[in-house]
Amino acid sequence: MESEGLKGVDELSYEEEQLQLILFNEMKEKKIVEERRFKEEQTNEYLESLKIDEERNSRKVDEALVGVELECYEVTVEEMRSVRLLRFEKKNSS
């Protein structure tokens, strides 16, 4: 009779152990899901902040360029030659 009692205890402890493993695995999965959700929220917050910063910087650049005239002109052949000669002279003098 005692062996039957021990067998019942062993089966019970095995079942308890299995239940504990199941609960542990569920907790682990929930933790992983929660961490993913948290990381996703952080990423979204970062992207929103980055977008706001980019918009602010864009406005600052736009405001800085207001009233600024950009001058574009075509370089003459003589100017190109003089720049090349200066480069050539710098290479030879080194």
Rosetta constraint file for C-alpha pairs under 8 A:
AtomPair CA 1 CA 5 HARMONIC 6.38 0.50
AtomPair CA 2 CA 6 HARMONIC 6.21 0.50
AtomPair CA 3 CA 7 HARMONIC 5.98 0.50
AtomPair CA 4 CA 8 HARMONIC 6.17 0.50
AtomPair CA 5 CA 9 HARMONIC 6.31 0.50
AtomPair CA 6 CA 10 HARMONIC 6.06 0.50
AtomPair CA 7 CA 11 HARMONIC 6.14 0.50
AtomPair CA 8 CA 12 HARMONIC 6.05 0.50
AtomPair CA 9 CA 13 HARMONIC 6.01 0.50
AtomPair CA 10 CA 14 HARMONIC 6.04 0.50
AtomPair CA 11 CA 15 HARMONIC 6.12 0.50
AtomPair CA 12 CA 16 HARMONIC 6.04 0.50
AtomPair CA 13 CA 17 HARMONIC 5.94 0.50
AtomPair CA 14 CA 18 HARMONIC 6.17 0.50
AtomPair CA 15 CA 19 HARMONIC 6.14 0.50
AtomPair CA 16 CA 20 HARMONIC 6.07 0.50
AtomPair CA 17 CA 21 HARMONIC 6.21 0.50
AtomPair CA 18 CA 22 HARMONIC 6.18 0.50
AtomPair CA 19 CA 23 HARMONIC 6.10 0.50
AtomPair CA 20 CA 24 HARMONIC 5.93 0.50
AtomPair CA 21 CA 25 HARMONIC 6.06 0.50
AtomPair CA 22 CA 26 HARMONIC 6.19 0.50
AtomPair CA 23 CA 27 HARMONIC 6.14 0.50
AtomPair CA 24 CA 28 HARMONIC 6.14 0.50
AtomPair CA 25 CA 29 HARMONIC 6.16 0.50
AtomPair CA 26 CA 30 HARMONIC 6.14 0.50
AtomPair CA 27 CA 31 HARMONIC 6.08 0.50
AtomPair CA 28 CA 32 HARMONIC 6.26 0.50
AtomPair CA 29 CA 33 HARMONIC 6.19 0.50
AtomPair CA 30 CA 34 HARMONIC 6.02 0.50
AtomPair CA 31 CA 35 HARMONIC 6.08 0.50
AtomPair CA 32 CA 36 HARMONIC 6.19 0.50
AtomPair CA 33 CA 37 HARMONIC 6.19 0.50
AtomPair CA 34 CA 38 HARMONIC 6.09 0.50
AtomPair CA 35 CA 39 HARMONIC 6.09 0.50
AtomPair CA 36 CA 40 HARMONIC 6.05 0.50
AtomPair CA 37 CA 41 HARMONIC 6.19 0.50
AtomPair CA 38 CA 42 HARMONIC 6.23 0.50
AtomPair CA 39 CA 43 HARMONIC 6.12 0.50
AtomPair CA 40 CA 44 HARMONIC 6.14 0.50
AtomPair CA 41 CA 45 HARMONIC 6.12 0.50
AtomPair CA 42 CA 46 HARMONIC 6.08 0.50
AtomPair CA 43 CA 47 HARMONIC 6.12 0.50
AtomPair CA 44 CA 48 HARMONIC 6.13 0.50
AtomPair CA 45 CA 49 HARMONIC 6.15 0.50
AtomPair CA 46 CA 50 HARMONIC 6.01 0.50
AtomPair CA 47 CA 51 HARMONIC 6.08 0.50
AtomPair CA 48 CA 52 HARMONIC 6.28 0.50
AtomPair CA 49 CA 53 HARMONIC 6.14 0.50
AtomPair CA 50 CA 54 HARMONIC 6.07 0.50
AtomPair CA 51 CA 55 HARMONIC 6.17 0.50
AtomPair CA 52 CA 56 HARMONIC 6.23 0.50
AtomPair CA 53 CA 57 HARMONIC 6.09 0.50
AtomPair CA 54 CA 58 HARMONIC 5.93 0.50
AtomPair CA 55 CA 59 HARMONIC 6.18 0.50
AtomPair CA 56 CA 60 HARMONIC 6.24 0.50
AtomPair CA 57 CA 61 HARMONIC 6.19 0.50
AtomPair CA 58 CA 62 HARMONIC 6.09 0.50
AtomPair CA 59 CA 63 HARMONIC 5.96 0.50
AtomPair CA 60 CA 64 HARMONIC 6.03 0.50
AtomPair CA 61 CA 65 HARMONIC 6.17 0.50
AtomPair CA 62 CA 66 HARMONIC 6.37 0.50
AtomPair CA 64 CA 68 HARMONIC 7.86 0.50
AtomPair CA 75 CA 79 HARMONIC 6.34 0.50
AtomPair CA 75 CA 80 HARMONIC 6.85 0.50
AtomPair CA 76 CA 80 HARMONIC 6.43 0.50
AtomPair CA 77 CA 81 HARMONIC 6.21 0.50
AtomPair CA 78 CA 82 HARMONIC 6.19 0.50
AtomPair CA 79 CA 83 HARMONIC 6.25 0.50
AtomPair CA 80 CA 84 HARMONIC 6.18 0.50
AtomPair CA 81 CA 85 HARMONIC 6.04 0.50
AtomPair CA 82 CA 86 HARMONIC 6.20 0.50
AtomPair CA 83 CA 87 HARMONIC 6.30 0.50
AtomPair CA 84 CA 88 HARMONIC 6.06 0.50
AtomPair CA 85 CA 89 HARMONIC 6.05 0.50
AtomPair CA 86 CA 90 HARMONIC 6.20 0.50
AtomPair CA 87 CA 91 HARMONIC 6.29 0.50
AtomPair CA 88 CA 92 HARMONIC 6.26 0.50
AtomPair CA 89 CA 93 HARMONIC 6.06 0.50
AtomPair CA 90 CA 94 HARMONIC 6.37 0.50
